[in-house]
Structure formats: C-alpha cells, structure tokens
C-alpha cells in the first residue's frame, strides 16, 4: 500500500515516512465513515468537529476543492489526502490536522465538552 509513496522521489526527503504513512492511514480511515475509501462531506464535518474546528457546509466544500484540486467529486480519496499531508502546499485541512497532532501529541481530542477553565489557568 505504501510502496507508491516510498518509491516516489517527491517524498524521499520525508523523515520517518513509513510511520507517517501509517498514521495518515489511521487518521484517514477514522473519518471514512462509509468504508468506501473516501472522506465525504459528513466525514470531513465530523473530523473538523472532533478537532474542535467546526465548519459550515460551504467551508467544507471549499476544503474538499482545495484538497482535490476541484474535481467533480465531493469526496477526498486517500491519494489526495496523502498528497496534501506530505506535500509542500498548505491546505487549511493540513494546517488543522498538523496543529492538532502537535497540540495533542498525535492523539485526537476526547469526546465531550472541554474542561472548565478560569482566568488564572491561562498562560
């Protein structure tokens, strides 16, 4: 499955490429809600909500177009997802996912409301 990316010259400078690809596969499959090998509008909506960055329907459509390059489909396939995450271009979805991984040590946010904070706990 990863051979295509491991042999691609574009990704030869990526550190820990096999581990990154495994992490991307896991994140992708978590939001492939219909197990069709694609993230549709509802999967993307759920992803953004889980990451704490809910988006409107129009914003989700723009994100899909940004990732896919404007194809006729309203879904993100795995190839487009990997290309976005490993590519040099800074898509909104990539920025959100990278920020979330850094903030949480590569784990997703727990379900439920955020913990209550008071003004003294802020940096």
Backbone bond lengths (Angstrom), bond angles and torsions (degrees), N, CA, C in turn:
res aa  C-N    CA-C-N  psi(-1)  N-CA   C-N-CA  omega(-1)  CA-C   N-CA-C  phi
1 X - - - 1.452 - - 1.536 110.97 -
2 X 1.322 116.37 -38.34 1.466 119.73 -176.30 1.519 112.58 -91.12
3 X 1.338 117.48 -9.28 1.452 121.79 -174.72 1.525 111.80 -52.49
4 X 1.331 115.73 -42.58 1.468 121.12 179.87 1.525 111.50 -54.22
5 X 1.332 116.73 -41.48 1.466 121.36 -177.32 1.524 111.87 -82.37
6 X 1.319 116.69 -35.82 1.461 120.53 179.95 1.527 111.40 -66.37
7 X 1.322 117.16 -30.49 1.465 121.13 -179.37 1.524 113.31 -92.88
8 X 1.323 117.59 -7.45 1.465 121.90 -177.30 1.527 109.95 -78.11
9 X 1.330 116.12 127.03 1.461 121.39 -178.74 1.538 112.14 -61.71
10 X 1.332 117.62 -28.73 1.473 120.40 -179.06 1.516 112.03 -61.23
11 X 1.340 116.44 -29.63 1.460 119.95 -173.42 1.527 112.88 -106.49
12 X 1.328 118.47 8.83 1.469 120.50 -174.77 1.524 113.01 -64.84
13 X 1.333 118.14 -24.26 1.462 120.65 -179.36 1.527 113.28 -88.66
14 X 1.333 116.96 -3.36 1.470 120.30 -179.85 1.525 109.90 -69.23
15 X 1.325 115.91 127.50 1.464 120.11 176.04 1.524 108.97 -76.52
16 X 1.327 117.01 143.58 1.470 122.83 176.37 1.522 112.21 51.82
17 X 1.325 117.27 42.61 1.458 121.13 -176.21 1.537 113.33 -56.10
18 X 1.333 120.55 -46.52 1.476 118.90 179.79 1.529 112.72 -58.79
19 X 1.342 117.11 -40.46 1.462 120.31 179.12 1.531 110.74 -68.21
20 X 1.324 116.80 -40.36 1.466 120.21 177.91 1.521 110.59 -61.96
21 X 1.338 116.23 -43.67 1.460 120.16 -179.86 1.523 111.22 -63.10
22 X 1.314 117.13 -39.52 1.470 120.56 177.84 1.524 110.57 -63.83
23 X 1.331 116.61 -43.29 1.464 120.76 177.78 1.525 112.00 -63.32
24 X 1.336 116.05 -40.72 1.471 119.99 178.66 1.524 110.62 -65.85
25 X 1.329 116.57 -39.92 1.469 119.79 178.85 1.520 110.43 -61.77
26 X 1.332 116.71 -43.25 1.465 120.47 179.75 1.521 111.45 -64.41
27 X 1.340 116.51 -44.56 1.470 119.56 179.65 1.517 110.54 -64.71
28 X 1.331 116.30 -41.35 1.464 120.91 -179.52 1.533 110.61 -62.84
29 X 1.335 116.29 -48.60 1.470 119.40 -176.34 1.525 111.64 -66.92
30 X 1.313 118.00 -25.83 1.466 121.05 177.59 1.528 111.17 -62.40
31 X 1.338 116.70 -31.10 1.459 119.99 -175.87 1.529 112.88 -110.31
32 X 1.325 116.95 5.80 1.466 121.58 171.22 1.531 105.72 -83.64
33 X 1.322 115.80 79.74 1.461 121.86 -168.77 1.524 113.30 -65.76
34 X 1.321 118.04 -29.52 1.463 119.78 -177.53 1.528 112.59 -101.03
35 X 1.326 117.91 7.89 1.469 123.79 179.69 1.527 112.39 52.45
36 X 1.319 116.28 37.22 1.461 121.58 179.24 1.533 111.83 -101.98
37 X 1.331 117.22 2.97 1.458 120.03 -178.75 1.519 112.17 80.46
38 X 1.328 116.50 26.67 1.457 120.91 178.84 1.525 109.70 -152.29
39 X 1.320 114.90 149.35 1.460 119.95 173.71 1.519 106.24 -98.65
40 X 1.321 115.57 116.34 1.461 119.46 179.79 1.528 109.63 -93.51
41 X 1.315 115.52 -174.45 1.469 120.90 -176.40 1.537 111.74 -57.41
42 X 1.343 117.10 -42.00 1.469 119.72 -179.24 1.533 111.38 -69.21
43 X 1.325 117.08 -37.08 1.462 120.27 177.44 1.518 111.29 -64.61
44 X 1.333 116.22 -41.88 1.464 120.88 178.63 1.525 110.27 -67.15
45 X 1.332 116.55 -39.82 1.476 121.30 177.74 1.533 109.75 -60.56
46 X 1.329 115.54 -45.38 1.465 120.10 179.70 1.531 111.05 -64.02
47 X 1.344 116.10 -40.94 1.461 120.38 179.20 1.527 110.41 -59.91
48 X 1.314 116.57 -48.39 1.469 120.97 -177.86 1.526 110.94 -64.44
49 X 1.338 116.70 -39.45 1.472 119.62 177.88 1.519 110.93 -65.48
50 X 1.323 117.00 -42.22 1.461 121.02 179.85 1.522 110.98 -64.70
51 X 1.337 116.15 -33.17 1.457 120.52 178.77 1.522 111.80 -81.40
52 X 1.337 116.79 -2.32 1.458 120.58 177.62 1.514 113.72 81.16
53 X 1.344 116.97 20.39 1.460 121.58 -179.32 1.538 108.27 -130.48
54 X 1.331 117.80 66.32 1.464 118.77 -177.83 1.525 111.32 -60.11
55 X 1.327 115.36 145.08 1.464 121.55 -177.90 1.521 109.77 -126.57
56 X 1.328 115.85 153.95 1.462 121.04 174.71 1.527 109.00 -76.28
57 X 1.326 115.77 167.17 1.469 121.27 178.56 1.531 110.62 -57.47
58 X 1.319 116.85 -43.45 1.465 121.35 -179.79 1.530 111.32 -64.39
59 X 1.338 116.91 -42.04 1.469 120.47 177.83 1.527 111.00 -63.35
60 X 1.339 116.91 -38.57 1.462 120.60 178.44 1.528 110.49 -64.67
61 X 1.337 116.48 -42.23 1.466 120.14 178.28 1.529 110.52 -61.04
62 X 1.336 116.65 -42.10 1.469 120.53 178.73 1.523 111.05 -63.21
63 X 1.338 116.79 -39.05 1.468 120.53 179.22 1.530 110.37 -64.41
64 X 1.325 117.00 -41.88 1.462 120.48 179.87 1.525 110.02 -64.04
65 X 1.335 117.08 -44.26 1.466 120.64 178.45 1.523 110.25 -61.97
66 X 1.325 116.83 -40.49 1.463 121.44 -179.85 1.535 110.94 -62.56
67 X 1.318 116.85 -40.94 1.461 121.10 -178.00 1.522 111.40 -75.26
68 X 1.333 117.18 -41.62 1.467 120.85 -173.08 1.513 113.40 -89.09
69 X 1.309 117.61 -12.88 1.457 119.98 -177.42 1.507 113.12 84.14
70 X 1.329 116.84 12.73 1.461 120.50 173.33 1.505 115.46 90.84
71 X 1.316 118.51 24.56 1.459 120.39 175.99 1.521 111.02 -63.52
72 X 1.306 116.56 173.54 1.465 120.67 -176.10 1.524 112.35 -76.50
73 X 1.302 117.77 -16.43 1.455 121.22 -177.04 1.536 110.62 -81.14
74 X 1.316 115.64 149.44 1.462 120.90 175.59 1.516 110.32 -101.47
75 X 1.331 116.02 36.68 1.455 120.94 -179.59 1.525 109.66 -134.80
76 X 1.338 114.94 160.07 1.468 122.06 176.20 1.518 106.71 -111.30
77 X 1.340 116.92 118.02 1.462 118.21 177.04 1.527 109.21 -86.85
78 X 1.327 115.30 168.52 1.462 120.44 -174.53 1.525 111.93 -61.24
79 X 1.330 116.85 -39.05 1.463 120.78 -179.13 1.534 110.50 -61.67
80 X 1.339 116.99 -44.81 1.471 120.33 177.57 1.528 111.01 -63.83
81 X 1.328 116.20 -38.65 1.461 121.70 -179.40 1.528 110.53 -62.69
82 X 1.343 116.85 -48.12 1.470 120.90 -179.86 1.524 109.77 -64.84
83 X 1.322 116.69 -43.61 1.466 120.63 179.97 1.533 110.50 -59.23
84 X 1.324 115.98 -40.43 1.461 119.93 178.71 1.535 110.61 -66.62
85 X 1.327 117.09 -47.31 1.464 120.79 -174.27 1.529 112.84 -70.74
86 X 1.323 117.66 -32.37 1.466 120.20 -178.50 1.523 112.22 -97.93
87 X 1.323 117.11 -12.19 1.454 120.69 -177.30 1.517 112.31 -76.96
88 X 1.315 114.91 173.39 1.469 121.36 -177.69 1.522 112.30 -84.69
89 X 1.358 116.02 -21.01 1.457 119.99 -177.71 1.528 109.98 -70.51
90 X 1.314 117.55 144.42 1.460 121.78 -178.08 1.523 110.90 -103.10
91 X 1.309 116.90 83.32 1.454 121.23 175.34 1.525 109.05 -73.91
92 X 1.317 117.20 151.98 1.465 121.85 -179.82 1.525 110.38 -56.43
93 X 1.334 117.04 -46.36 1.462 120.91 -179.03 1.525 110.86 -60.05
94 X 1.321 117.50 -41.98 1.461 121.34 178.83 1.530 109.95 -61.45
95 X 1.320 116.57 -46.45 1.461 119.95 -179.20 1.519 111.35 -60.27
96 X 1.325 116.90 -42.08 1.468 120.78 179.49 1.519 110.38 -64.07
97 X 1.329 117.31 -46.49 1.463 120.68 -177.90 1.525 112.02 -66.73
98 X 1.314 117.65 -42.01 1.471 121.19 179.27 1.527 109.93 -65.18
99 X 1.323 116.81 -44.62 1.461 120.34 178.68 1.520 110.54 -60.69
100 X 1.325 116.38 -43.66 1.462 121.26 -179.00 1.524 110.90 -62.95
101 X 1.334 117.44 -43.15 1.459 120.56 178.97 1.523 111.13 -62.19
102 X 1.321 117.16 -42.71 1.466 120.35 179.78 1.521 111.26 -67.20
103 X 1.321 116.85 -39.27 1.464 120.84 -178.38 1.523 111.76 -69.77
104 X 1.321 116.90 -32.24 1.465 120.20 -174.16 1.511 114.05 -112.38
105 X 1.299 117.93 12.05 1.455 119.14 -179.07 1.521 111.80 62.29
106 X 1.329 116.45 40.25 1.474 124.50 177.08 1.520 113.52 69.62
107 X 1.322 117.82 23.03 1.460 119.50 174.23 1.515 108.66 -117.83
108 X 1.317 115.51 154.59 1.468 120.17 178.92 1.520 109.64 -81.49
109 X 1.312 115.41 160.10 1.455 120.23 178.74 1.522 110.16 -67.05
110 X 1.324 117.99 147.12 1.457 119.39 176.07 1.528 110.07 -69.70
111 X 1.321 114.64 155.45 1.459 118.62 176.24 1.520 109.41 -71.05
112 X 1.314 115.74 156.66 1.455 120.53 177.86 1.510 111.56 103.80
113 X 1.319 115.46 174.48 1.466 119.31 -178.00 1.517 111.20 -72.01
114 X 1.337 116.36 154.92 1.465 118.94 177.50 1.528 110.20 -68.21
115 X 1.321 116.87 155.80 1.464 119.09 179.43 1.527 110.50 -66.55
116 X 1.309 115.27 150.49 1.473 120.87 178.32 1.526 109.01 -69.76
117 X 1.330 115.55 138.09 1.465 120.63 178.41 1.523 108.11 -129.04
118 X 1.310 114.93 149.47 1.457 118.34 173.90 1.518 109.16 -113.13
119 X 1.292 117.21 173.27 1.469 122.22 -173.50 1.529 111.78 -62.43
120 X 1.331 118.33 -29.93 1.463 120.51 -177.64 1.532 112.44 -73.27
121 X 1.325 118.01 -18.44 1.467 119.39 -179.51 1.529 112.67 -86.13
122 X 1.327 117.30 -7.15 1.455 120.60 179.87 1.533 110.63 -77.86
123 X 1.349 116.67 148.25 1.465 119.86 -178.43 1.514 112.00 -67.88
